[in-house]
Amino acid sequence: MQRTSHHDLRRAFRALLASDACYHTASVFDPMSARIAGDLGFEVGILGGSVASLQVLAAPDFALISLSEFVEQATRIGRVSRLPVIADADHGYGNALNVMRTVVELERAGISALTLEDTLLPAQFGRKSTDLISVEEGVGKIRAALEARVDAALAIIARTHAGVLPVDEVIRRTQAYQAAGADGICIVGVEDFEHLQQIAEGLSIPLMLVTYGNPKLRDNARLASLGVRIVVNGHAAYFAAIKATYDCLREQRQAVANELSASELAHKYTQPEDYLIWAEEFMNVKE
């Protein structure tokens, strides 16, 4: 089987960003899923931070996975992938200096692009998990990421949360990240096309949306016209794999069937209630 170089995959991703179309990601979580996505003709995949936490730790998405664990999984995917893969690098695993290390390691793993968010992670004592860092610190992280990359084709995408901020602040942040040199802007929590248009008007770099299947954002042509090039609808493939594994093992053991959905199974086996209790007890945090 002919292999594609990491640099060529990054150039392919850059071509997607430079196009006038909108592409939907495949959720890739291991080498097999990456091969399947490539064979089915997906243009781009994504290794989600939440999915990596489930796959590697069987833990909820509470910023528990370490950089080395995340990079190990990205490396496994990078060895075989024939489509560009975006890494959800969360907050870069620390401050701006940690971000530089994150970029070095993920570039070496073969990732084509990575998102860096301005969420205050991990959650601080007495603070909510949706709190954001200052825009100045966010800009510093983007500038550090750009300094750390060796292959200029690697795309650095700044991410922010439009669902927890007034639209004026979202605009201020996204324009600051654009001015800092980000190759794209990833936005979570966009409500509808009116909301998106307000944010997109002042931006000239490509947009990436995490929509979680929001039915108000399903017009691909309209998304493309507003500069959206990448859409992440969620990680249904991974949850389907959890469900299939459960059903297969349950049948093998002839256990009593239950009606739990894939997401309910993920909730059951990651035991998030324990983490919430610990957070309230030791961090004075109550979600």
Order of alpha helices (4+ residues) and beta strands (2+ residues): alpha-beta-beta-alpha-beta-alpha-alpha-beta-alpha-beta-alpha-beta-alpha-beta-alpha-beta-alpha-beta-alpha-alpha-alpha
